[in-house]
Amino acid sequence: MNYLVLILSHFYAQNNSLLNDRFNPYDRAPFRVLKEGEDSIGYARAALTYYQSYTEFSSICHAGENSTTISLRPGTVIFLDNHRVLHSRTSFKVCFK
């Protein structure tokens, strides 16, 4: 399936709030717009624009000033809406008793 990376409410309403995000650089499929034909240059420019925008958005998402770290203890749970909050995790050690 193909999904948009970001869905903004201005597509559906008057404000510009974020409705949904699907940003995951680790499983993104190639952007396949290159086609032969009379507008092949236009398709190539669209692909270049996409990857430039994607790179810029990725750098914003991974910038230190845009992140926080929450340390959890064993037995602690945190719930996040995967389509509204960008999140990741760091490595952890499993301690068996």
C-alpha positions as CSV (number, residue, x, y, z in Angstrom):
1,M,0.0,0.0,0.0
2,N,1.1,3.6,-0.6
3,Y,0.6,6.1,2.2
4,L,1.3,9.8,2.5
5,V,4.1,10.7,4.9
6,L,2.1,13.6,6.4
7,I,-1.6,14.5,6.2
8,L,-2.3,18.1,7.1
9,S,-5.8,19.3,7.9
10,H,-5.7,22.0,5.3
11,F,-6.6,19.3,2.8
12,Y,-9.9,18.9,4.7
13,A,-10.4,22.1,6.9
14,Q,-9.2,25.7,7.3
15,N,-6.5,25.2,9.9
16,N,-3.1,23.7,9.2
17,S,-2.8,21.1,12.0
18,L,-1.2,17.7,11.6
19,L,-3.8,14.9,11.2
20,N,-1.5,12.0,10.6
21,D,2.1,11.1,10.2
22,R,3.8,8.0,8.8
23,F,7.4,9.0,8.8
24,N,9.7,6.0,9.0
25,P,12.9,6.3,7.1
26,Y,13.8,2.6,7.7
27,D,11.1,1.0,5.6
28,R,10.2,3.7,3.0
29,A,9.9,2.3,-0.5
30,P,11.5,4.0,-3.4
31,F,9.6,7.0,-4.9
32,R,8.8,5.6,-8.3
33,V,7.8,8.5,-10.6
34,L,10.4,8.2,-13.3
35,K,8.6,7.4,-16.5
36,E,9.5,7.6,-20.2
37,G,7.5,10.0,-22.3
38,E,7.1,13.7,-23.1
39,D,7.2,14.8,-19.4
40,S,10.1,12.6,-18.2
41,I,12.0,15.7,-17.2
42,G,9.0,16.8,-15.1
43,Y,8.9,13.4,-13.4
44,A,12.6,13.6,-12.6
45,R,12.2,17.1,-11.1
46,A,9.3,15.8,-9.0
47,A,11.5,12.9,-7.7
48,L,14.3,15.3,-6.9
49,T,12.0,17.7,-5.1
50,Y,10.5,14.8,-3.1
51,Y,13.9,13.5,-1.9
52,Q,15.1,17.1,-1.1
53,S,12.0,17.7,1.0
54,Y,12.2,14.2,2.6
55,T,15.8,14.8,3.6
56,E,15.0,18.2,5.1
57,F,12.0,16.8,7.0
58,S,14.2,13.9,8.3
59,S,16.8,16.4,9.5
60,I,14.1,18.4,11.4
61,C,12.7,15.2,13.0
62,H,16.2,14.0,14.1
63,A,17.4,17.3,15.4
64,G,18.3,17.2,19.1
65,E,16.2,20.3,19.9
66,N,13.1,18.5,18.6
67,S,13.4,15.5,20.8
68,T,13.2,14.4,24.4
69,T,14.2,11.2,26.2
70,I,11.9,9.5,28.7
71,S,13.5,6.7,30.7
72,L,11.1,3.9,31.7
73,R,11.6,1.4,34.5
74,P,10.6,-2.2,34.3
75,G,6.8,-2.5,34.4
76,T,6.3,1.1,33.3
77,V,4.1,1.6,30.2
78,I,3.8,4.6,27.9
79,F,1.1,4.8,25.3
80,L,1.5,6.9,22.1
81,D,-0.7,7.5,19.1
82,N,1.5,6.2,16.3
83,H,-0.2,8.5,13.8
84,R,0.1,11.7,15.7
85,V,3.5,11.4,17.6
86,L,6.8,10.6,16.0
87,H,8.7,8.4,18.4
88,S,11.6,6.0,18.5
89,R,13.5,4.0,21.1
90,T,17.1,3.5,22.1
91,S,18.8,0.2,23.0
92,F,18.1,-1.4,26.4
93,K,19.3,-4.3,28.5
94,V,17.1,-7.1,29.5
95,C,17.6,-8.2,33.0
96,F,16.1,-11.6,33.9
97,K,15.8,-12.5,37.6
